[in-house]
């Protein structure tokens, strides 16, 4: 994982093919810090394939024009920083649950995230993204899914399934719609449809995980 402590060394890269990677990680890459490689991916066919996959735009109408595009890397980097990282008194669209959710005070939201991560023995590194940042939360879900898919015990698999669904509903689906409203008001290229697609994907995953639970 990029934002949680890991024993292996991590070298940042953008997902090369959707079929090869967990979409939690793909969306985490989409909202990670700007890089030349990330800009190339977001500007290419794989990103359009992501949007087609989650069904937010009809394939016949899906085009670079439809989703919006950045003219160059500089405009993409500047938009990312201006939207998500800087501003007075804060950025217009902070990708932090504690800045978008009224469910709890910020300290309690962060502590609850830490408690979820601790179930898997993970601790936020704090060196790349904050504990309740979108990327950190998506990377946690990717870790849960990986362990769930590798589980050779039905009880463990069911427990991880509940953990994954609970985290999606209690955290991401609680605050991402608020961030989406802010992003749509700012109306930059690409990012609104990416976040809209992520929300749709999370709702679908939550429903599928719920259907798989014993009645």
PEGI-V733084 format. One record per residue. N is the residue number from 1. RES is the residue in three letters. PSI is psi as a letter, one per 40 degrees, with the letter a starting at -180 (none if undefined). OMEGA is omega in whole degrees, 0 to 359 (* if undefined). Layout:
N,RES,PSI,OMEGA / N,RES,PSI,OMEGA
This chain:
1,UNK,i,184 / 2,UNK,d,188 / 3,UNK,e,177 / 4,UNK,i,183 / 5,UNK,h,180 / 6,UNK,i,180 / 7,UNK,d,183 / 8,UNK,i,175 / 9,UNK,i,182 / 10,UNK,h,173 / 11,UNK,h,187 / 12,UNK,h,174 / 13,UNK,i,178 / 14,UNK,i,181 / 15,UNK,h,183 / 16,UNK,d,182 / 17,UNK,h,183 / 18,UNK,d,184 / 19,UNK,e,185 / 20,UNK,e,189 / 21,UNK,i,172 / 22,UNK,h,181 / 23,UNK,d,172 / 24,UNK,d,181 / 25,UNK,d,179 / 26,UNK,d,178 / 27,UNK,d,176 / 28,UNK,d,178 / 29,UNK,d,181 / 30,UNK,d,184 / 31,UNK,e,176 / 32,UNK,i,182 / 33,UNK,i,182 / 34,UNK,i,172 / 35,UNK,i,179 / 36,UNK,d,181 / 37,UNK,d,180 / 38,UNK,d,179 / 39,UNK,d,179 / 40,UNK,d,180 / 41,UNK,d,181 / 42,UNK,d,181 / 43,UNK,e,188 / 44,UNK,a,184 / 45,UNK,d,183 / 46,UNK,d,178 / 47,UNK,d,176 / 48,UNK,d,177 / 49,UNK,d,177 / 50,UNK,d,181 / 51,UNK,d,176 / 52,UNK,d,184 / 53,UNK,d,181 / 54,UNK,e,169 / 55,UNK,f,180 / 56,UNK,d,175 / 57,UNK,h,179 / 58,UNK,h,186 / 59,UNK,d,182 / 60,UNK,d,182 / 61,UNK,e,184 / 62,UNK,h,180 / 63,UNK,i,177 / 64,UNK,d,179 / 65,UNK,d,182 / 66,UNK,d,183 / 67,UNK,e,185 / 68,UNK,i,179 / 69,UNK,i,174 / 70,UNK,h,184 / 71,UNK,d,182 / 72,UNK,i,182 / 73,UNK,d,182 / 74,UNK,d,180 / 75,UNK,d,176 / 76,UNK,d,181 / 77,UNK,d,181 / 78,UNK,d,180 / 79,UNK,d,180 / 80,UNK,d,182 / 81,UNK,d,183 / 82,UNK,d,181 / 83,UNK,d,195 / 84,UNK,e,190 / 85,UNK,d,184 / 86,UNK,i,178 / 87,UNK,i,180 / 88,UNK,h,3 / 89,UNK,e,178 / 90,UNK,i,179 / 91,UNK,i,180 / 92,UNK,d,182 / 93,UNK,g,179 / 94,UNK,h,181 / 95,UNK,f,182 / 96,UNK,h,178 / 97,UNK,d,183 / 98,UNK,d,179 / 99,UNK,e,184 / 100,UNK,e,184 / 101,UNK,h,176 / 102,UNK,e,185 / 103,UNK,d,181 / 104,UNK,i,174 / 105,UNK,i,185 / 106,UNK,d,182 / 107,UNK,d,180 / 108,UNK,d,177 / 109,UNK,d,180 / 110,UNK,d,180 / 111,UNK,d,180 / 112,UNK,d,176 / 113,UNK,d,179 / 114,UNK,d,180 / 115,UNK,d,176 / 116,UNK,d,182 / 117,UNK,d,183 / 118,UNK,d,177 / 119,UNK,d,179 / 120,UNK,e,181 / 121,UNK,f,180 / 122,UNK,i,178 / 123,UNK,h,178 / 124,UNK,h,179 / 125,UNK,d,179 / 126,UNK,e,183 / 127,UNK,e,182 / 128,UNK,d,179 / 129,UNK,i,178 / 130,UNK,i,184 / 131,UNK,d,183 / 132,UNK,f,177 / 133,UNK,i,180 / 134,UNK,d,182 / 135,UNK,d,178 / 136,UNK,d,181 / 137,UNK,d,179 / 138,UNK,d,179 / 139,UNK,d,175 / 140,UNK,d,178 / 141,UNK,d,177 / 142,UNK,d,179 / 143,UNK,d,178 / 144,UNK,d,181 / 145,UNK,d,180 / 146,UNK,d,180 / 147,UNK,d,179 / 148,UNK,d,181 / 149,UNK,d,180 / 150,UNK,e,184 / 151,UNK,h,178 / 152,UNK,e,179 / 153,UNK,h,185 / 154,UNK,d,179 / 155,UNK,d,178 / 156,UNK,d,179 / 157,UNK,d,180 / 158,UNK,d,179 / 159,UNK,d,179 / 160,UNK,d,177 / 161,UNK,d,178 / 162,UNK,d,179 / 163,UNK,d,180 / 164,UNK,d,182 / 165,UNK,d,180 / 166,UNK,d,181 / 167,UNK,d,178 / 168,UNK,d,187 / 169,UNK,d,184 / 170,UNK,d,184 / 171,UNK,c,190 / 172,UNK,d,181 / 173,UNK,e,176 / 174,UNK,d,186 / 175,UNK,d,183 / 176,UNK,d,176 / 177,UNK,d,177 / 178,UNK,d,177 / 179,UNK,d,179 / 180,UNK,d,178 / 181,UNK,d,179 / 182,UNK,d,182 / 183,UNK,d,179 / 184,UNK,d,176 / 185,UNK,d,178 / 186,UNK,d,174 / 187,UNK,f,174 / 188,UNK,i,173 / 189,UNK,i,165 / 190,UNK,d,188 / 191,UNK,d,179 / 192,UNK,d,181 / 193,UNK,d,176 / 194,UNK,d,181 / 195,UNK,d,176 / 196,UNK,d,179 / 197,UNK,d,178 / 198,UNK,d,180 / 199,UNK,d,179 / 200,UNK,d,179 / 201,UNK,d,180 / 202,UNK,d,177 / 203,UNK,d,179 / 204,UNK,d,180 / 205,UNK,d,179 / 206,UNK,d,179 / 207,UNK,d,180 / 208,UNK,d,179 / 209,UNK,d,179 / 210,UNK,d,179 / 211,UNK,d,182 / 212,UNK,e,181 / 213,UNK,i,178 / 214,UNK,i,181 / 215,UNK,none,*
